[in-house]
Amino acid sequence: MKKERKCRNGNLDLYKRLDEEADFDNTRYWEDTRYWGVFYKKQKDSQEKMVLIDPKRFFKMTDVKITENQLKVINARYTHYFHPKRKENDYNCNLIVGDIKTILRDWIELQYPLIQREVSRIKKPELVEKPLMPGDYYNFQCGVSGIGAAQAWSNFMNYQNANINQHKIAQYEWECANLERALFAQFFQGIASKMEAAIVKLLKENNLLTDRFDRNILYATALGKDKKVEELKDFKWLDKIYCLWHFLKHNTLSTYNTLKERYPELLNVDKHYEQGELAMYFVKFSNEMVIEILNGCIEFFKEYCELIFGEKYEEAQWNYSQYFISIMKAKQREKEDEWEDLNNPLGLQWWDDID
């Protein structure tokens, strides 16, 4: 494709002139976007202008390193200029991955710290830690009882205090674990609900959804594609979040058995589940488990969007006009700051000349 491009040297005279202007301190050469390899072309029947990139010039003048994948995509063109696929970063994969990353960030920064904070507020019990000695027995101190009675008293009291301490510790640990489970279950159901809302929004915006949704509708979007949604490498993470969510919602033996059959690592294996028992007591919640599932769902939707929409996530991070424009503007600001330092070292404004 590269050999078929025409006018590859069409801008050499322009670049030579702009580079010569850059040699003079009083010129504002950087304001011309063409200096950076960014061109604008007016489109027919539209007020908006198309952004065209001269890749060789752009990457040379901005000092941005180009990856092998970028080079491969950019070189697969027939024209001198590279035309970014989109104007803005509105790829489907970026939108839904962005939604899930927001869910993950909320969990890490807000929800899990809240769980830790609330659990830490449970007051620790006051324990009898110092063992009693025979000499602590009042009757022995008064001479009423002998050493044998005092020893028997201290043994009995220490045994009793140990039992009381053990009961207090067990009660405290149960209260902490119970609150932690309840908050984990509550937040996880919220996480799953937000995930499904992101899926519904994705399908709706691509006209792949009517007025109802279930997972079969999501799977049906792959009809006629190279593979099924269920065959994607990271599908298990989406399936895992749904299986766990259904168990927490419904508290039924069927949802328990499904979770146990597919993902037994999420369950306490030493407990026997009976229909109608609260699911949260049978799930092995942890911060690591939630993070792992959400990260897995991010990878799944990268694969899903490539299968359904033909979007490669890595390419979607840069193949849009605003990516190149934002880099160019950052470089322009750098040059503007340098110019200000040389021509206005005191940082004076127009009003400073009034006097």
Secondary structure, 3 states (H helix, E strand, C coil): CHHHCCCCCCCHHHHHHHHHHCCCCCCCHHHCHHHHCEEEEECCCCCCEEEEECHHHHHHHHCCCCCHHHHHHHHCCCCCCECCCECCCCCHHHHHHHHHHHHHHHHHHHHHHHHHHHHHCCCCCCCCCCCCCHHHCHHHHCCCCCHHHHHHHHHHHHHHHHHHHHHHHHHHHHHHHHHHHHHHHHHHHHHHHHHHHHHHHHHHHCCCCCCCCCHHHHHHCCCCCCCCHHHCCCHHHHHHHHHHHHHHHHCCHHHHHHHHHHCHHHECCCCCCCCCCCHHHCECCCHHHHHHHHHHHHHHHHHHHHHHHCCCHHHHCCCEHHHHHHHHHHHHHHHHHHHHHHHCCCCCCHHHHCC
